[in-house]
Amino acid sequence: MKQIKRGHYKEDEFQSTMEKLMKYVVRHKEKSLIIGVGALVAVILIIFFIGRGEQSNPQADLLHTQVLGLMSAGRIQEAEAMMLELTQKYQNTRPGKIGLYYMGVITYHTGRFSESLEFFDKFLAVAKNDYLLGPSALMGAGNAAEGLRDYERALKYYEKLMRDEKSPLHDYGVLAYGRVLGVLGETEKSKEILEELLEKEPPADVAADAQFYLGYFNQ
């Protein structure tokens, strides 16, 4: 990834990286968190440098650095404990906000869907206009709600994600929205949404999943 002045990274390159990470999260929910630790640490670093203009705190920055070290070493439980401390003490700093988001990611991947949803909601409350992590948090919250079988709640997150057509996760939001409608028994509306999505020629993996769900709901 190419650097530009003052330690920042090009936004389009960041979005590409985030899109790849969230595609992995969406399509491989059953995978262990350990598999993605390297990617997770890399993205945390990118987000941190992009957000350097926000309120800073030397102690928060130090905790953030220590968390990255623990995650890189595969010491996830220790990293989680320190990340939790970061979110509790320094929630108004950039590292604290990042911590809320990644606590949502970590707890989701360890099957703690209720905790995950709580962390994503907290992040969205303090950083609802975050153009970097907002769409990913909405997707994560929707996934967590599905894990709890609260499909009505999941729909609300996916609906919000669908509103931003420029988001790299827009098509994934539409796909998830259509899928959950079908799960709730609204198959005709689900098929309509999925067919419209296919007409827009989405990424190949989205198209493949949309076709699969259409076939399933046509049974």
C-alpha distance (Angstrom), angle and dihedral (degrees) to the residues before:
residue distance angle dihedral
M1 . . .
K2 3.79 . .
Q3 3.76 119.6 .
I4 3.79 124.9 -137.7
K5 3.77 129.4 -167.6
R6 3.83 123.5 -43.8
G7 3.78 95.1 14.1
H8 3.79 95.2 -66.8
Y9 3.80 125.8 136.0
K10 3.75 129.6 -138.9
E11 3.79 110.1 -90.0
D12 3.81 94.4 -135.8
E13 3.80 90.7 54.1
F14 3.79 90.5 49.0
Q15 3.79 91.7 50.4
S16 3.78 90.3 50.5
T17 3.80 91.0 52.2
M18 3.81 92.8 46.7
E19 3.78 91.2 47.4
K20 3.81 91.6 53.8
L21 3.80 92.0 48.1
M22 3.79 94.5 48.8
K23 3.82 91.3 46.1
Y24 3.79 86.2 58.2
V25 3.80 91.7 48.0
V26 3.81 93.2 49.0
R27 3.80 97.2 44.6
H28 3.81 99.4 37.8
K29 3.80 105.5 39.2
E30 3.80 92.1 147.8
K31 3.82 94.7 59.4
S32 3.78 120.9 107.7
L33 3.80 117.8 -101.6
I34 3.80 88.8 -127.2
I35 3.82 89.9 70.5
G36 3.79 91.4 61.9
V37 3.80 100.6 39.2
G38 3.81 94.4 106.7
A39 3.80 92.7 50.6
L40 3.79 91.2 43.8
V41 3.81 93.1 53.6
A42 3.80 91.5 46.1
V43 3.80 92.6 52.6
I44 3.82 92.3 46.1
L45 3.80 88.4 55.3
I46 3.81 92.5 49.3
I47 3.80 92.5 49.2
F48 3.78 91.3 46.6
F49 3.80 94.0 53.8
I50 3.80 93.2 45.3
G51 3.80 90.5 52.9
R52 3.78 97.7 47.4
G53 3.82 90.5 117.4
E54 3.81 91.7 70.3
Q55 3.79 126.6 90.1
S56 3.81 109.3 -58.6
N57 3.78 133.1 -157.6
P58 3.84 123.2 -174.0
Q59 3.81 92.7 -142.0
A60 3.80 91.9 49.8
D61 3.80 90.0 48.6
L62 3.80 90.1 50.8
L63 3.81 93.1 50.6
H64 3.79 89.3 47.4
T65 3.81 91.0 53.4
Q66 3.80 91.4 48.4
V67 3.81 91.0 50.5
L68 3.81 90.4 54.0
G69 3.79 90.4 50.7
L70 3.80 92.5 51.3
M71 3.79 92.6 47.2
S72 3.79 92.1 48.8
A73 3.80 88.2 53.4
G74 3.81 91.2 50.9
R75 3.82 92.6 -113.8
I76 3.79 92.8 137.2
Q77 3.81 99.4 160.8
E78 3.80 92.1 53.3
A79 3.78 90.6 44.7
E80 3.78 90.3 51.4
A81 3.81 92.4 51.7
M82 3.80 91.2 50.6
M83 3.81 92.0 43.8
L84 3.80 88.9 53.7
E85 3.80 90.1 52.7
L86 3.78 88.9 50.1
T87 3.80 92.4 53.3
Q88 3.80 93.2 46.9
K89 3.80 98.9 47.3
Y90 3.80 103.2 31.3
Q91 3.80 107.2 27.4
N92 3.81 92.8 139.2
T93 3.81 93.3 58.8
R94 3.79 125.6 81.5
P95 3.85 92.8 -110.7
G96 3.81 89.5 50.6
K97 3.79 92.7 51.8
I98 3.79 91.3 46.9
G99 3.80 87.1 50.3
L100 3.80 92.2 57.7
Y101 3.78 91.0 52.3
Y102 3.79 95.4 48.0
M103 3.78 93.1 43.9
G104 3.80 83.5 59.7
V105 3.80 90.0 51.7
I106 3.82 94.6 46.1
T107 3.80 95.7 46.7
Y108 3.80 90.9 46.4
H109 3.78 92.4 54.1
T110 3.78 90.8 49.3
G111 3.80 92.1 53.1
R112 3.81 97.5 -107.5
F113 3.78 94.8 130.3
S114 3.80 97.5 164.7
E115 3.81 91.8 53.8
S116 3.78 90.7 43.6
L117 3.79 92.3 53.8
E118 3.79 90.4 48.7
F119 3.80 92.2 53.2
F120 3.80 93.7 46.6
D121 3.82 89.9 49.3
K122 3.80 90.9 50.5
F123 3.78 90.5 50.3
L124 3.79 92.5 49.0
A125 3.81 89.6 49.3
V126 3.82 94.1 55.2
A127 3.80 97.8 32.9
K128 3.80 105.9 23.7
N129 3.81 91.8 143.8
D130 3.81 95.1 48.1
Y131 3.80 102.1 133.3
L132 3.80 90.9 -166.2
L133 3.80 102.5 51.7
G134 3.80 104.5 11.5
P135 3.83 96.5 89.6
S136 3.81 91.8 44.7
A137 3.81 91.0 49.8
L138 3.81 90.8 51.6
M139 3.80 90.1 50.9
G140 3.79 91.3 46.8
A141 3.80 92.3 48.6
G142 3.80 90.7 49.8
N143 3.80 90.9 50.3
A144 3.81 90.9 49.3
A145 3.81 91.8 49.3
E146 3.81 88.6 51.6
G147 3.80 88.4 51.1
L148 3.80 86.8 57.5
R149 3.83 89.8 46.5
D150 3.79 88.7 -119.7
Y151 3.78 93.5 137.5
E152 3.79 96.4 164.8
R153 3.79 89.4 58.2
A154 3.80 91.6 45.7
L155 3.81 89.5 55.5
K156 3.79 91.0 58.5
Y157 3.81 92.5 56.9
Y158 3.79 93.1 46.0
E159 3.80 90.9 47.5
K160 3.81 90.1 55.7
L161 3.79 90.1 48.1
M162 3.81 91.0 52.5
R163 3.80 92.3 57.6
D164 3.81 93.7 73.2
E165 3.79 104.9 68.0
K166 3.81 91.1 -179.2
S167 3.80 93.4 59.5
P168 3.83 114.9 109.3
L169 3.81 86.1 -133.4
H170 3.81 96.2 50.7
D171 3.81 94.9 103.7
Y172 3.80 90.7 46.8
G173 3.77 89.0 53.0
V174 3.81 91.4 51.8
L175 3.81 90.5 47.4
A176 3.80 92.0 50.2
Y177 3.80 92.1 45.7
G178 3.79 92.0 52.1
R179 3.79 92.3 45.6
V180 3.81 94.2 51.2
L181 3.80 91.9 47.2
G182 3.77 87.2 57.3
V183 3.79 91.7 48.9
L184 3.80 88.4 53.7
G185 3.79 90.5 53.7
E186 3.81 98.3 -104.0
T187 3.79 90.5 122.3
E188 3.81 98.6 154.1
K189 3.80 92.4 54.2
S190 3.78 89.7 42.7
K191 3.81 92.5 53.8
E192 3.80 91.4 47.1
I193 3.81 91.6 54.1
L194 3.80 93.6 45.4
E195 3.81 92.6 48.0
E196 3.81 91.0 50.6
L197 3.79 88.8 49.8
L198 3.80 91.4 53.6
E199 3.81 91.0 50.0
K200 3.80 88.7 61.5
E201 3.82 90.9 57.9
P202 3.83 98.9 -123.9
P203 3.83 123.5 -168.0
A204 3.79 114.0 -57.4
D205 3.81 95.6 -106.5
V206 3.82 91.8 50.4
A207 3.81 90.9 48.1
A208 3.81 91.7 49.5
D209 3.81 92.1 51.1
A210 3.81 92.2 45.0
Q211 3.80 90.4 52.9
F212 3.79 90.7 48.4
Y213 3.82 92.7 52.0
L214 3.81 91.4 46.1
G215 3.79 89.7 54.1
Y216 3.80 91.4 46.7
F217 3.82 94.9 49.2
N218 3.81 91.0 46.4
Q219 3.79 91.3 61.8
